[in-house]
Amino acid sequence: MSAPPPQLHRTLDVAPSGAGVAGGATRRADCGGRHDTLVDRFREVLLQRPEECVYRFLPDGDGQPIALANAALDLRARAIAAAARERVGAGARVLIVCPPGLDYVASFFACLYAGLIAVPVYPPDPSLLKRTLPRLIAVIDDATPALILAPRSIAAQAADFATHAPTLERITWLAVDDIDDDAADSWRQPGVTGEDIAFLQYTSGSTSAPKGVMVSHGNLLHNLAAINRRAFDLDPADPGDAHMVTWLPPYHDMGLIGGLLAPAHDGYPVTFMSPFSFLKHPLRWLRAVCEHKATFSGGPNFAYELCATRISERERDELDLSSWRVAFSGAEPVRMHSIERFSQMFTAAGFRRRAFYPCYGLAEGTLAVTLGAPGSGPIPRRLEPAALGRHVAVDAPEGQDSRTVVGCGHALDGQKVLIVDPVTQVAAPERRIGEIWAAGPSVAQGYWQRPEQSAEVFGAFLADSGAGPFLRTGDLGFLDGAELFVTGRRKELVIIAGSNHYPHDIEQSVERADPALRPNCGVAGSREIDGEERLLVVYEVGGRPSDLAHIIAAIRARIAQEHGLQAYEVALVKRGVVPKTSSGKLQRGACLDALLDGSLPCLAKWSARTPTAQADDESPPVVTAAQIEQRLCRDLAERLGLAQNKVDPARPVAEYGLGSVDMVGIVGDLEEWLGRKLPATLLWEQPTIEALAEYLAAPSPSAAARQTRP
């Protein structure tokens, strides 16, 4: 095993008095208790309640969950751990290539039980290898795993994967569902400590190779205890009626740590489903909250927007969300508009606005960095935009233009959060905007095999006092008392003519310019062009707007009116074109790069160099086909904002630039219409409308009969 860089997070010196510092006051002493490792903690919790079931999986997002008793999970984890240790030594990296489900949970626990370093990754899609393999290969090249844990169905395709990625040939595959429980008899305690690395969390980025954040057992114990004590207000001795429902991907920090590991830490149940199940039918998430009387559930801002948009009032009226005490929101900017919209929509179903729980965190901080008080509701601040441009948070008078930011809580117990001037590296006073720095037991150990980047990001010290080391988050924000307010990303700040502007401020202004512009589906940013910083805007349009030039003019006018800026280039694109990470975050840099290099497919574009808006009208007319084909053409046209005769059934759907959320959503609509289960990846497996219509018509006469219904 390659040695990781030395741990950077030793005892923190006290920061200067009066600086922008938030420290968590001790609320409960338990932050992992007497346990030094996750193995100790999880085994004690599981075996105290052997017949109960922490983990319950909904294969289709509906119906009765498949449950695994705690004793059975412990047995499976020991069996897989023993089988893995027969093949690799302690400290080896092990890829977990399992879809969401009980095999994934058992495999992750097995890595902990075996003293191996887990590396969770999305399984490659056999029908989309050109798209899904590059990310996997990048992780493999960085982590150099010796073993891959996967279900039999995926392990059987190892040879096929290797033809596209020869690096896979040198790695041993182990099918976890082929391992007999008797193997557990040879399991031995792994002998790990709190300082040992439990898993590598690979960060998603648009401009750099993925980096593996080294998360130790101690990091996880501290963060999990903080989540359960602070966010969920649980008694470690008795979780009561606590119940988690989650659809979040288990390959990211929020889904894995907040969704799956927090319940095991305290022994309360979690009912979980695949993210595809949620994206196909957002109602499934809220129905699961209702049916399982969930107390805790949440996700990024876009998930709440999706529910408010896609769930009808009739469907809402069948829900009872009164059990939902903590609706956490994180992983992307929290929008007050989204909070109000969701609350207004679902109050009739028993949802309480005060259940909304904005929080802040990142993989480098294990997960949570700041958490608030449950039940207190969101804490908004209406701020003067001009003052924000000067890096100062000033309350806006009533009736004047403002930007609303939402508080994300305060530092975890035993940790510190500072606001630091990123240039002078001196702590900033309260309500002064600067970079968010953090230190404490939850801050991870650094980046795997990247000592220089680890020192830069995880080893920051204050220039005046020498206090540190701190984690530099790269995010901007301010403190109001102990409450943290996040205002943006430092690297994405738009600086034009000496004035600072936040991209999401401009994006929110753009969204108000015309109703055809899709919320949360556009980017604003700057690039140096001809020796000057220029403002660029790319936005998706929905519906069927007839005058794209008018929309572009409205965008330019809105930006000039509200920000005093002149847009240099504005592009309108089809639904799904603006790139996002697998966790739903906008990839501003990648989008703007594509605009400038000409690879971004635009419906219309305006530039200060060629000021007449140019529309793109390249699609051939539709070919008349069967009713299923017509329905698909109509659905696709609506999502793209095209006339139906601009959709070609013979053209690969992927060429229209739909994002994965829309692709899965189309499958979900088909599933409801046809009354049959369909794989979420269907539009990738049958790439054209013609092929998909033929495939769907073929399976059975009953299915064909359903397709002829009006």
C-alpha positions in Angstrom: 0.0 0.0 0.0 1.3 3.5 -0.9 1.6 5.6 2.2 -0.8 8.6 2.3 0.5 12.0 3.1 0.8 12.8 6.8 -2.3 13.9 8.6 -2.7 17.6 8.5 -5.4 18.1 11.1 -3.6 18.3 14.5 -4.9 20.4 17.4 -6.0 23.8 16.2 -4.7 27.0 17.8 -7.4 29.5 18.9 -8.1 32.1 16.2 -8.0 35.8 17.0 -10.8 37.3 19.1 -13.4 39.2 17.1 -12.6 37.5 13.8 -15.2 35.8 11.7 -15.0 32.5 13.6 -17.8 30.1 14.5 -17.1 27.3 17.0 -19.7 24.7 18.0 -20.5 24.7 21.6 -20.7 21.2 23.1 -24.3 20.0 23.0 -23.8 16.3 23.8 -20.5 14.7 24.6 -21.1 11.7 22.3 -19.1 12.1 19.1 -18.5 8.4 18.4 -18.4 7.6 22.1 -15.9 4.9 23.2 -15.6 3.5 19.7 -12.4 4.0 17.8 -13.5 2.6 14.4 -16.7 2.1 12.4 -16.2 -1.6 12.8 -16.6 -1.4 16.6 -19.5 1.0 16.3 -21.5 -0.8 13.6 -21.0 -4.3 15.0 -22.2 -3.2 18.4 -25.3 -1.5 17.0 -26.2 -4.3 14.7 -25.7 -7.1 17.2 -27.6 -5.3 20.0 -30.7 -5.5 17.8 -30.0 -8.6 15.6 -33.5 -9.3 14.4 -34.3 -5.7 13.5 -33.5 -4.3 10.0 -31.6 -1.1 9.6 -31.5 -1.5 5.8 -34.6 -1.8 3.6 -34.4 -1.5 -0.2 -37.2 -0.6 -2.6 -36.1 -2.2 -5.9 -38.6 -0.3 -8.0 -39.0 2.7 -5.7 -42.5 1.3 -4.7 -44.1 -1.6 -2.9 -42.7 -3.6 -0.1 -39.0 -3.2 0.6 -36.5 -6.0 0.7 -35.1 -6.0 4.2 -31.9 -7.5 5.6 -31.8 -8.3 9.3 -28.9 -6.7 11.2 -27.4 -10.1 12.1 -27.7 -11.2 8.5 -25.9 -8.0 7.4 -23.1 -8.6 9.9 -22.8 -12.2 8.6 -22.7 -11.2 5.0 -20.1 -8.5 5.7 -17.9 -10.9 7.5 -18.2 -13.5 4.7 -17.3 -11.0 2.0 -14.5 -9.5 4.1 -12.9 -12.9 4.6 -13.2 -13.7 0.9 -11.6 -10.4 0.0 -8.7 -10.8 2.5 -7.9 -14.1 0.9 -7.1 -12.2 -2.3 -5.6 -8.9 -1.1 -3.8 -7.5 1.9 -4.8 -5.0 4.5 -5.0 -1.4 3.3 -5.6 -2.4 -0.4 -8.1 -0.2 -2.3 -11.2 -2.1 -3.3 -13.6 -0.8 -5.9 -17.3 -1.3 -5.0 -19.1 -1.6 -8.4 -22.6 -2.4 -7.1 -25.8 -0.7 -8.0 -27.8 0.8 -5.1 -29.1 -2.1 -3.0 -28.3 -4.5 -0.2 -25.3 -5.9 -2.0 -23.8 -2.4 -2.1 -24.3 -2.0 1.7 -22.9 -5.5 2.5 -19.8 -4.8 0.3 -19.1 -1.4 1.9 -19.4 -2.9 5.4 -17.1 -5.8 4.2 -14.4 -3.4 3.3 -14.6 -1.8 6.8 -14.6 -5.3 8.4 -11.6 -6.4 6.3 -9.4 -3.3 6.9 -9.6 -2.4 3.2 -10.1 1.0 1.7 -13.4 1.1 0.0 -13.8 3.1 -3.3 -17.4 3.4 -4.2 -18.1 4.0 -8.0 -21.0 4.1 -10.4 -21.2 0.7 -12.2 -20.5 1.1 -15.9 -23.5 0.8 -18.2 -22.9 -1.9 -20.9 -25.0 0.1 -23.3 -23.1 3.3 -22.6 -19.5 2.3 -22.2 -18.1 5.2 -24.1 -19.9 7.5 -21.7 -19.6 5.6 -18.4 -16.2 3.9 -18.6 -13.9 7.0 -18.8 -14.9 8.2 -15.3 -14.3 4.7 -13.9 -10.9 4.4 -15.6 -9.9 7.8 -14.2 -10.7 6.6 -10.7 -8.9 3.3 -11.2 -5.8 5.1 -12.5 -5.7 7.2 -9.4 -6.7 4.7 -6.7 -4.9 1.6 -8.2 -7.3 -0.9 -6.7 -6.4 -4.5 -6.3 -9.9 -5.9 -6.1 -13.4 -5.1 -7.5 -16.5 -6.2 -5.6 -19.6 -6.5 -7.8 -22.8 -8.6 -8.2 -22.5 -11.6 -10.4 -24.4 -9.8 -13.2 -21.7 -7.1 -13.5 -18.7 -9.3 -12.7 -19.7 -11.6 -15.6 -19.1 -8.7 -18.0 -15.5 -8.1 -16.8 -14.0 -9.4 -20.0 -16.2 -7.2 -22.1 -15.3 -4.1 -20.0 -11.6 -5.0 -20.4 -11.8 -4.9 -24.2 -12.7 -1.2 -23.9 -10.5 -0.5 -20.8 -7.4 -2.8 -20.7 -6.5 -1.5 -17.3 -9.3 -3.7 -15.9 -7.5 -6.9 -16.9 -5.0 -6.6 -14.1 -7.7 -6.3 -11.4 -9.4 -9.3 -9.7 -13.2 -9.3 -9.7 -15.2 -10.9 -6.9 -18.9 -11.6 -7.3 -20.3 -10.9 -3.9 -23.5 -12.9 -4.4 -21.4 -16.0 -5.1 -19.8 -15.9 -1.6 -21.2 -18.4 0.8 -22.0 -17.3 4.3 -19.8 -20.0 5.7 -16.8 -17.9 4.7 -17.6 -15.7 7.7 -16.2 -18.4 10.0 -12.7 -17.4 8.9 -13.2 -13.6 9.5 -10.8 -11.9 12.0 -10.9 -8.4 13.5 -9.1 -6.1 11.0 -7.0 -4.4 13.6 -7.6 -0.9 12.2 -7.5 2.4 14.2 -9.4 5.6 14.0 -6.6 7.1 12.0 -6.8 4.5 9.2 -8.6 5.4 6.0 -12.1 3.9 5.7 -12.8 4.9 2.1 -11.8 7.2 -0.7 -14.5 9.7 -1.7 -13.9 10.7 -5.3 -14.9 14.3 -6.0 -16.6 15.1 -9.3 -15.2 18.0 -11.2 -15.6 19.5 -14.7 -12.1 20.7 -15.3 -9.8 18.3 -13.4 -9.3 14.6 -12.9 -11.2 13.2 -10.0 -9.4 13.4 -6.6 -9.8 10.8 -3.9 -10.6 12.4 -0.5 -9.1 10.2 2.2 -11.8 9.7 4.9 -10.7 8.0 8.1 -12.7 6.0 10.6 -12.3 8.9 13.1 -13.5 11.4 10.5 -16.7 9.3 10.0 -17.4 8.7 13.6 -17.2 12.4 14.4 -19.3 13.4 11.4 -22.0 10.7 11.9 -22.4 11.6 15.6 -22.7 15.2 14.7 -25.4 14.5 12.1 -27.4 12.3 14.5 -27.1 14.6 17.5 -27.2 18.1 15.9 -29.3 17.6 12.7 -31.6 14.8 13.9 -31.6 15.5 17.6 -31.3 11.8 18.5 -30.5 10.2 21.8 -27.7 7.8 21.1 -29.2 5.3 23.5 -32.7 5.4 22.0 -33.4 6.6 18.4 -37.2 6.3 19.1 -39.3 6.6 15.9 -36.4 7.8 13.7 -36.6 6.6 10.1 -34.6 7.8 7.1 -35.9 7.6 3.5 -33.3 8.3 0.8 -32.9 8.1 -3.0 -29.5 9.8 -3.1 -26.7 8.1 -4.9 -24.6 6.0 -2.5 -21.5 6.9 -4.4 -21.5 10.5 -3.1 -20.9 11.8 0.4 -24.5 12.9 1.1 -26.1 9.7 -0.1 -23.5 7.4 1.5 -22.8 9.1 4.8 -26.0 11.0 5.4 -28.3 8.5 3.8 -26.9 5.1 4.6 -24.3 5.3 7.3 -26.0 7.7 9.8 -28.8 5.2 10.4 -26.3 2.3 11.1 -24.4 4.6 13.5 -27.5 4.9 15.8 -29.5 1.8 14.8 -32.6 3.3 13.2 -34.1 2.1 9.9 -33.4 3.5 6.4 -35.6 2.8 3.4 -33.7 3.6 0.2 -34.2 3.4 -3.5 -32.1 4.0 -6.6 -31.8 7.6 -7.8 -33.3 6.4 -11.1 -36.5 5.4 -9.3 -36.8 8.9 -8.0 -35.9 10.6 -11.3 -38.4 8.5 -13.3 -41.2 9.3 -10.8 -40.4 12.0 -8.2 -43.7 11.0 -6.4 -41.9 7.8 -5.3 -39.7 9.8 -2.9 -42.6 11.5 -1.2 -44.8 8.4 -1.3 -42.0 6.5 0.6 -41.7 9.3 3.1 -45.5 8.9 3.6 -45.7 5.1 3.7 -42.7 4.6 6.0 -43.4 7.6 8.2 -40.0 9.0 7.6 -38.7 11.5 10.0 -35.5 12.4 8.0 -35.1 12.8 4.3 -33.7 15.3 1.8 -31.5 16.1 -1.1 -30.2 18.9 -3.3 -32.3 21.9 -4.1 -33.2 20.6 -7.6 -35.0 17.6 -6.0 -37.5 19.8 -4.2 -38.0 21.8 -7.4 -38.6 18.6 -9.3 -41.3 17.5 -6.9 -43.1 20.8 -7.0 -43.1 20.7 -10.8 -43.8 17.1 -11.5 -46.3 16.1 -8.8 -49.9 17.0 -9.3 -52.3 18.3 -6.7 -54.3 15.1 -7.0 -51.2 13.0 -6.2 -50.2 15.4 -3.4 -53.6 15.0 -1.8 -52.9 11.3 -1.3 -49.8 12.0 0.8 -49.3 12.4 4.5 -45.9 14.1 5.1 -46.6 15.0 8.8 -43.9 12.7 10.1 -41.2 14.5 8.2 -39.2 16.5 10.9 -36.0 17.2 9.0 -36.0 18.0 5.3 -32.3 18.6 4.7 -31.1 20.5 1.7 -27.5 20.7 0.6 -24.9 19.8 -2.1 -25.9 22.8 -4.2 -27.0 26.4 -3.4 -30.2 26.5 -1.3 -32.8 28.8 -2.9 -35.4 30.5 -0.8 -37.7 30.4 -3.8 -37.5 26.6 -3.9 -38.2 26.4 -0.1 -41.3 28.5 -0.4 -42.6 26.8 -3.6 -42.2 23.3 -2.1 -43.7 24.4 1.3 -46.7 26.0 -0.4 -47.3 23.0 -2.6 -47.1 20.4 0.2 -48.5 22.1 3.3 -51.8 20.6 2.3 -50.1 17.2 2.7 -48.9 17.9 6.3 -45.5 19.2 5.4 -44.2 21.9 7.8 -42.0 24.7 6.4 -40.0 24.7 9.6 -38.8 21.1 8.7 -36.6 22.6 6.0 -33.0 22.2 7.1 -30.4 23.9 4.9 -26.9 22.7 5.7 -23.4 23.0 4.3 -20.7 20.5 3.7 -18.3 18.9 1.2 -16.4 15.7 0.7 -13.2 17.2 2.1 -15.1 17.8 5.4 -16.3 14.2 5.3 -19.9 15.5 4.8 -21.3 18.1 7.2 -19.4 21.2 8.0 -22.2 23.3 9.5 -25.6 22.2 10.8 -28.4 24.1 12.4 -31.1 23.4 15.0 -33.9 21.1 13.7 -37.3 22.5 13.6 -36.2 26.1 13.5 -36.8 26.5 9.8 -34.7 28.3 7.2 -33.0 31.6 8.2 -32.9 34.0 5.2 -31.1 37.3 4.8 -32.1 39.9 2.2 -28.9 41.6 1.1 -27.9 44.6 -0.9 -26.4 43.4 -4.3 -24.1 46.4 -4.5 -22.6 45.7 -1.1 -22.2 42.0 -2.0 -20.0 43.2 -4.9 -17.8 44.8 -2.3 -17.7 41.6 -0.3 -19.9 43.0 2.5 -23.2 41.6 3.7 -25.6 44.5 4.3 -29.3 44.0 4.9 -31.4 45.5 2.1 -34.2 47.9 3.0 -37.7 46.8 2.3 -38.9 47.5 -1.2 -35.4 47.7 -2.7 -33.6 45.2 -4.9 -32.0 42.4 -2.9 -30.5 39.0 -3.1 -31.7 36.4 -0.6 -29.2 33.9 0.9 -30.2 31.2 3.4 -28.3 30.3 6.6 -26.7 26.8 6.7 -26.2 26.4 10.4 -23.1 26.7 12.6 -19.9 24.7 13.1 -20.0 21.2 14.4 -19.1 20.5 18.0 -15.4 20.4 18.4 -14.8 22.2 15.0 -14.1 25.7 13.9 -15.3 27.6 10.8 -13.7 30.9 9.8 -14.2 33.4 7.1 -10.8 34.4 5.7 -9.6 37.0 3.2 -8.4 34.6 0.4 -5.6 37.1 -0.6 -4.2 38.2 2.8 -5.2 34.9 4.5 -6.3 36.9 7.6 -9.6 36.1 9.4 -12.3 38.5 8.3 -14.8 40.3 10.6 -18.4 39.3 11.0 -20.5 39.9 7.8 -17.4 40.4 5.7 -17.4 37.9 2.8 -14.4 35.7 2.3 -13.4 32.1 1.8 -14.8 29.5 4.2 -12.1 27.7 6.2 -12.8 24.8 8.5 -10.8 22.7 11.0 -11.6 19.8 13.3 -12.0 16.0 13.6 -14.4 15.8 10.6 -11.9 17.3 8.2 -10.5 14.5 6.0 -6.9 13.5 5.7 -6.1 14.9 2.3 -6.2 13.7 -1.3 -5.0 10.2 -2.1 -1.4 10.3 -3.6 -1.5 14.1 -4.1 0.7 15.6 -1.3 1.1 19.0 -2.9 -2.6 19.5 -3.5 -3.3 18.1 0.0 -0.9 20.6 1.6 -2.5 23.5 -0.4 -6.1 22.6 0.4 -5.9 20.9 3.8 -2.9 22.7 5.3 -3.8 26.4 5.3 -2.6 28.7 8.2 -3.6 32.2 9.1 -1.0 34.7 8.0 -1.1 36.8 11.2 -1.5 34.4 14.0 -0.2 31.2 12.5 -3.3 29.3 13.6 -4.1 26.2 11.7 -4.1 23.9 9.8 -7.4 24.6 8.1 -9.3 23.2 5.1 -9.7 25.8 2.4 -13.2 24.9 1.0 -13.0 27.2 -2.1 -16.5 28.5 -1.2 -17.3 32.1 -0.3 -19.6 33.2 2.6 -20.0 35.2 5.7 -20.8 34.7 9.4 -23.7 36.4 11.1 -23.1 35.5 14.7 -22.4 31.8 14.5 -24.6 31.2 11.4 -22.9 30.5 8.1 -24.2 32.0 4.9 -22.7 30.6 1.7 -22.6 33.1 -1.2 -20.8 31.3 -4.0 -17.6 29.6 -5.2 -14.4 31.7 -5.2 -13.2 30.3 -8.6 -16.6 31.2 -10.2 -16.7 34.8 -9.1 -17.4 37.2 -12.0 -15.0 40.2 -11.7 -15.7 42.8 -14.4 -14.4 46.4 -14.3 -13.3 45.9 -10.7 -16.8 44.9 -9.5 -17.6 41.4 -8.1 -20.7 39.5 -9.1 -21.9 36.0 -8.1 -22.9 33.7 -11.0 -26.1 32.5 -9.3 -27.2 36.1 -8.7 -27.0 36.7 -12.5 -28.6 33.4 -13.2 -31.6 34.2 -10.9 -32.0 37.5 -12.7 -31.9 35.7 -16.1 -34.6 33.3 -15.0 -36.9 36.2 -14.4 -36.4 37.6 -17.9 -38.8 35.3 -19.6 -41.0 32.4 -18.5 -39.6 30.1 -21.2 -36.2 30.0 -19.4 -35.8 26.9 -17.3 -35.0 27.4 -13.6 -31.7 26.0 -12.4 -30.8 25.1 -16.0 -28.4 27.8 -17.0 -25.0 29.3 -16.3 -23.4 32.7 -16.2 -19.7 33.3 -15.9 -16.8 35.2 -17.3 -13.8 34.5 -19.5 -10.9 36.6 -20.7 -11.6 37.5 -24.4 -9.5 40.1 -26.3 -7.7 41.0 -23.1 -10.8 41.7 -21.1 -13.1 39.7 -18.8 -16.4 39.2 -20.6 -19.8 38.0 -19.3 -21.2 34.8 -21.0 -24.6 33.4 -20.4 -26.1 30.0 -21.5 -29.6 29.0 -20.7 -32.1 26.2 -21.5 -35.5 27.1 -22.9 -38.6 25.0 -22.3 -41.9 24.8 -24.1 -42.1 26.2 -27.7 -40.9 29.8 -27.6 -41.6 31.5 -31.0 -39.2 34.4 -30.7 -35.8 33.4 -29.4 -34.3 36.8 -30.3 -36.8 38.4 -28.0 -35.8 36.2 -25.1 -32.1 37.0 -25.7 -33.0 40.7 -25.7 -34.9 40.3 -22.4 -31.9 38.5 -20.9 -29.5 41.3 -21.8 -31.9 44.0 -20.6 -32.4 42.2 -17.3 -28.7 41.8 -16.6 -28.0 45.4 -17.5 -30.9 46.6 -15.3 -30.1 44.5 -12.2 -26.3 44.2 -12.3 -25.1 47.1 -14.5 -23.3 44.6 -16.8 -23.3 44.1 -20.5 -23.5 40.5 -21.6 -20.9 39.7 -24.2 -22.5 36.5 -25.4 -25.9 34.9 -24.8 -26.8 31.4 -26.0 -30.1 29.6 -25.8 -30.0 25.8 -25.8 -32.4 22.9 -25.8 -33.5 21.2 -22.6 -30.8 19.0 -21.1 -27.9 20.6 -22.9 -26.4 22.5 -19.9 -24.0 20.0 -18.3 -24.4 18.9 -14.7 -22.4 16.6 -12.5 -23.8 13.2 -11.5 -25.0 14.8 -8.3 -26.9 17.5 -10.1 -24.5 20.5 -9.8 -24.2 22.9 -12.7 -20.8 22.5 -14.5 -20.3 26.2 -15.3 -16.8 25.9 -16.5 -17.5 23.0 -18.9 -20.6 24.8 -20.3 -18.8 28.0 -21.0 -15.8 26.2 -22.5 -18.1 24.4 -24.9 -19.8 27.7 -25.8 -16.4 29.3 -26.7 -15.0 26.3 -28.6 -18.1 25.9 -30.7 -19.1 22.5 -29.4 -22.3 23.7 -27.6 -25.4 23.0 -29.7 -27.3 26.3 -29.6 -30.9 27.1 -30.6 -30.0 30.8 -30.9 -26.9 32.8 -30.0 -26.1 36.5 -29.7 -22.6 38.0 -29.5 -21.3 41.5 -29.2 -19.1 40.6 -32.1 -22.1 39.5 -34.3 -25.0 41.2 -32.6 -27.9 39.7 -34.6 -29.3 36.6 -32.9 -28.8 33.5 -35.0 -31.2 30.7 -34.8 -30.3 27.0 -35.3 -32.8 25.1 -37.5 -31.1 21.9 -38.5 -33.5 19.1 -37.7 -35.2 17.2 -40.5 -39.0 16.8 -40.5 -40.8 14.0 -38.6 -41.7 10.7 -40.3 -45.3 9.5 -39.5 -45.3 6.2 -37.5 -47.3 4.2 -35.0 -49.0 5.8 -32.1 -46.2 5.0 -29.7 -43.8 6.7 -32.0 -46.1 9.7 -32.2 -46.3 9.9 -28.5 -42.5 9.8 -28.1 -42.1 12.5 -30.7 -44.6 14.7 -28.9 -43.0 14.1 -25.5 -39.5 14.8 -26.9 -40.7 17.9 -28.7 -42.2 19.3 -25.5 -39.1 18.7 -23.5 -36.9 20.3 -26.2 -39.2 23.2 -26.9 -39.5 22.2 -30.6 -42.4 21.8 -33.0 -43.2 18.1 -33.2 -42.3 18.1 -36.9 -38.7 18.9 -35.9 -38.2 15.6 -34.2 -36.8 12.8 -36.3 -37.7 9.3 -35.1 -34.6 7.9 -36.8 -32.2 10.3 -35.1 -30.5 9.1 -31.9 -32.3 10.8 -29.0 -28.9 11.5 -27.3 -28.1 13.9 -30.2 -30.8 16.2 -29.1 -28.8 17.0 -25.9 -31.2 15.8 -23.3 -29.8 15.4 -19.8 -30.1 12.1 -17.8 -32.9 13.5 -15.7 -35.1 14.1 -18.8 -34.1 10.8 -20.4 -35.1 8.9 -17.3 -38.2 11.1 -17.0 -39.4 10.1 -20.5 -39.0 6.4 -19.6 -41.0 7.1 -16.4 -43.8 8.7 -18.5 -43.8 5.7 -20.8 -43.9 3.3 -17.9 -47.1 4.9 -16.6 -48.7 5.1 -20.1 -47.9 1.4 -20.9 -48.6 0.1 -17.5 -45.4 -2.0 -17.4 -42.0 -1.8 -15.7 -39.2 -0.4 -18.0 -35.4 -0.1 -17.3 -34.3 3.4 -16.5 -31.6 3.0 -19.2 -34.1 2.2 -22.0 -33.4 5.3 -24.0 -29.7 4.5 -24.1 -30.3 0.8 -25.0 -32.8 1.7 -27.8 -31.2 4.9 -29.0 -33.8 6.1 -31.6 -37.5 6.7 -31.3 -38.1 4.2 -34.2 -36.0 1.5 -32.4 -37.7 2.2 -29.1 -41.2 2.1 -30.5 -40.5 -1.2 -32.2 -39.0 -2.6 -29.0 -41.9 -1.6 -26.9 -44.5 -2.9 -29.4 -42.9 -6.3 -29.6 -42.9 -7.8 -26.1 -46.5 -8.9 -25.8 -49.9 -8.5 -27.4 -51.3 -7.0 -24.2 -48.6 -4.3 -24.2 -49.4 -3.6 -27.9 -53.1 -3.3 -27.0 -52.4 -0.8 -24.3 -50.4 1.3 -26.7 -53.5 1.8 -28.9 -55.5 3.4 -26.1 -56.2 7.2 -26.5 
